[in-house]
Amino acid sequence: MSGWLESVGAFAVDVAPRLLAAALLGAGAWLLECAVPRRRAAAWPVALRAAPWWAVLLVLVVPGVPDAAAAAFDRDASAPPPWVGVVGLAVALGTTGVAARAVWRASRRARRFGLAHAEPVPPRLARLAAQCARRSGLRRTPRLVVTRFAPGPAVLGVLRPQVVLPLPLACGATRRRLEHVLMHEFAHLARRDPARAALCDGFAVLVWFHPFVRLAVARLRVLRELACDARAVAAYSPRGVRRYRDTLVRLAGHAPLARGALAFGEAAILARVRALRGPSALGPGPARAVAALLTAVLLWLAAPRVPLGQSRSPDLDEPGCLRQRYRILAALAQEQADGAIAAQNPDPRPR
């Protein structure tokens, strides 16, 4: 049991600098959002606003940065105290519980939306969906599911995402409102947001105890909706943008959707309406390039430093199960050598 605790404790010690880096990045991103006025921040590109929050998540998994000066500050290879392993084991058990809860919520979401009781898709909705798919840059029309149990329009699924629409909206809304909803939901698919949402949810499950990781996941969820709004109205005139805002406000009264659904009227309505008041200073392409550069710089600054030329092969001085194995093998070899010497010289006293 002590070997397992030592291995878990060694892993916790290795992960601790990344957790600290994520906390520092999250605190900086949060302070920046608090310092910048909301009206001014609404004019910034969404990709640029999301870059610091992506850095909070990615710093947990990026490789360490090789640094020649890091060898002088390399930590001692002694085993961590037992309480570190106990804390790490408790966190692992908590992660198992959070993961089980996430799976249960996903199955509950499918039942809540009534995917097993889908209604036929109206012909006019199918024709409008084909037109919106072409305008959104999709190669084929996504699968539509119309159900009377859905609380609002949303995209569900990761590998085979589908657009779910409530029956009253699909049959009773005007063509313009249906177009706004479909353009928004198809923007999620064009941006591959289901995969991004699943990645963020994975971080939220694995690092459930980190407040800034949870804050980053929540902020990225809102920024995804803002990015889809901007993509949906990119080809609209100012009058069309005002109509889109009106549809957004009218559909904001739907019941809150379960986590994991990418919904038209789900979150941060005031921030989304404020972001639609004017175009951003940068276009989508330059904004993504600047955001990628900013994320890379933040990761380079915050990533843990490792000694230059450090090998990835198992180190005899590295704490953990490998170290225990090499200790046992060395002890067995020493016992065999001592036994052989004792057998050859049973009386070691000089004659």
N, C-alpha and C positions, 0 to 999 in steps of 0.2 A: 504493500500500500504506500509505503514511503517513497518508492520509486515513482509511482504514478503522481504523487503530490509534488515531487521534485520536478518531474517533467512539466506538469501544469504550471508550477511556479516559474520555471524557466521561460515557458511560453508567455506568461503574463509579464515578466520582466522585459522580454523582447518587444511586446506590443505596447507597453506603457509609453515610450516616446512618441509613438504614432497617435495615441489617444490624446496626449498633451498637445501635439501639433494640431490635431483636429479642433481641440478646444480653443487654441489661440487663433486659428483661422476663423472659427465660428464667431468668437467674440469680436474679432476685427470686422467681419462682414456685418454683424448685427449693429455695431457702433456706427459703421458707415451708413447703413440704412436709416438709423435714427438721426444722424447728423444732416443728411441731405433732405430737403423739403420734398414732400410727396409729389407736388406738382412738377418739380424739376426732375425728380427720379422717373416720373411717368414718361418723360421725353427720351429717356435713355433706351437703347436697344435692349430687348429682353435677354438676348444671348450674353450681353455684357453684364447685366444684373445677375444672371445665373452663374457666371464664371466663379466668383468666390465660394458659392455654396457647393458647386461641383468639386472645387479643390478640398473642401472640408471632408467630402466622402472619399475622394480618390487618394488622399494622403494616407489613408488606412491600408492601401494595397500596393502603392507604387514601390518599386525597389529603392533601396537606400542609395544615396549619392556617394560615390567614392571620394574620399578626401584623405590626403596624406597627413594632415594634422590630426585626424581622428584617432590615429594609432596611439598618440600620447594620452588621450583621454579614454581609451578603451576600458571598459568596466572589467572588474575582477571576475574570474571564471568560477568563483566559489558558488556553491549552491545557495539559492535564496532561502530565507527563513520559512519554516513550515506554514506559517499563517498565510503567506502569499499563495501557496498551493491550495489552501482551503478556500480562500476568496476566489481564486480562479475556478475551482471546481463548482462553487456556488453559482458563479456567473454562467458557467457552462450548463448547469441544470436549469437556470432561468432562461437561457437561450432556447433550450429544448421546449420549455413550456410556452414561450412566446411563439416559436415556430408552429407548435401544435395549434395554438389559438389562431394564428394566421391562416392555416389550412382550414380550420373550422369556419372562419369568417368567409373564406372564399366559397366554400360549399353553401353557406347560408345566403351569400349574395346571389348565387345562381338560383336558389329557390325563391328568393325575394323578388327577383325580376321575372319569375315565371317563364323561364326559357323553354321549359317542357310543354308549355301551353301557348305556343305561338299561333298568331292569327295569319290569314293570307295577306300578303302585301298588296295594297291597292295598286292598280295599273298606273295611275298618274304618279304615285310615289316612286314606282320602279323607273318610269321614264325620267323623272326629275333627278333621281339618284344617278342614273347613267350620265346625264349632262353635268352634274356637279362633280362626278368622279373625273371626267375629262378635264374640267376646269381646275381641279385640284392637282392634276398631274399624276393620277393613279392609272396604272395599266389596265385594271379591270374594276368593275363595280364591286364594292365590298358587299358582303352578305348582310341583308337587312332582316331584323327580327321585330315584328310588331306584336306586342302583348299588352293585355289590359292591366297587368300587375306591375309594370315598370313605373317607378315614381317619377322618372324623367328620362330624357334622351341621354345616352351614354354609349361608350365603347367598352366592351368586355372581351377578355381573352388576350393571350399573348402570342401563341403560335398561330392561331387562326382567329384573329379578332373579328368581332361582328358588331354592327351598329344596332342598338336596341332603341326602339321608339315606343312610347305609350300609344295605345289605340286611339284615345281621344285626340292626341296631337296628329297622328298619321291620317286620320279621317276627317278631322274637323278644322285643322289649321289652314290658313291661306297658303297659296303657293309661295309667296314671299317669305313667310315665316318658316316654312319647311325648307326652303332653300338656305336660309341663314343657319338653321340647325344642321343640315347636311354638310354645308361647307365647313362648319366648325368641326364636326365629328370626323369628316374626311381629312381635315388638316392634321388631326391627331394621327391618323394612319399614314399620311404622307411624311410626317416628321418621325415616324416610328416611336411614338410616345408610349405605346403599350410595353415595349421592351425597356424604355427608360424608366417607366413607372415600376416595373418589376425589379429593376436593378436598385432603385431607391428603396423599395419595400424590403429587398434583401438586406441592405445596410441597416434598415430600421429593425430588422429581426436579429441580426447578428450582433449589433452594437446597441441593443435596446436600452442600456443603462446610461448612454452618453447623451446629455441634454442637447448639445449642439448638433449632434448627428440627427436627432429627431427634429430639431428646428430647421436644419438644412433640407430634410425630406419634405417638411411642410411648406417651406418657401419655394422649393422647386416645383411642388404640386401646383401652387398658385401661378408661378411664372410659366408653366406649361400652358395653362389656360390663356394667359395673356398672349403668348406666342401664337397660339392657334387663332385667337381673335384677330391678331394683326395679319396673319396669313389669309384668313377668310375674307377680310375686307380690302385686301391689297388691290383688287381690280375694281372696287366700288368707287363711285363718285361721292363727294361729301354728303349728298342727300341719301345715298345708299348706306353710308356709314351711320347716319342718324337713325335710319330705319333699323339697322342691325342693333344699335344700342337699345332701341325701343323693344325689339324682340328679346334681347338679353334681360332687360328689366322685367318684362312681363313673365318670362319663364323662370325668374329667380324665386318665385313663390313655391316651387315644388318642394316636396319633402327632401331632406338631406339624403344624399346617396351614400352607399357603403364605400369604405375605403377600397381603392383599387379601380373604381369606375372613373373614366375620363368623361366628364359630363359637361353639357352646354351651360347650364345655369347653376353650377354647384357651389363655387367658392369665390370670395372676394369680389363681389359684384361692384362695389364702389371703386376698387382699384382697377377693375377691367373697364368700367365706363370712363374713368379718368384717363386710362391709357389710350382710349380710342379718340380722344379729342384732337390729336394731331399726329403727323408722321414723325418718326425718329430722325435724328440728324444723319445717321449712317444707314446705308442700304443693308439688305440681309447678308450679302456676301462679305463686305468689309467688316460688318459687325461680328460675324462668326469667326473671321480670321483674328480680329483683335481679341475676342473672347478666348479663343484657343491659346493665343500667345499669353494672355493674362493668366490663364489657368496653369500653363506650363511654368511661368515664372513663379507663381505662388507655390507650386509643388516643389520646384527646385529649392526655394528658400526654406520650406517647412519640412521637407523629407528628411528622415534621419540620416546622419553621416556614418559611413562605414569606412574602416581602414582601407587604404588604397592597396589593391592586389589581394584582398581577402578572398580566400578560396571558398567555394560552396561545398567542398567535400566535408565529410564529418570530421570535426576537430576533437582531439582527445581531451582537451581542456574545456569543451563546451558542456555546460550542465544539461542534464536531461537523461532520457533512457539510453542514448548511445554512450554517454559517459559511464553510466552504471554498467553497461555491457562490457566496456573495455576494462573497467576496474575488476569485474568478476573474472574475465579471461586472464588478466595479469596476475590476479591472486592464485588462480588455478595453476598457471604456469610456474609461479614461484613455489607453490607447494610440491609440484612434481619435481622441480629441480632440487628442492631440499630433501625430498624422499630419496632421490637417486644418490645424492651425496651421502646421506646417512646409511644407505645400503652398502655403499662401497667402503665406508669407513665407520664401522659400528662403534669403535672405541676411539674417539678423537683425542684422548690424553696421550701425551708423548711417552714412549717407553724408555 
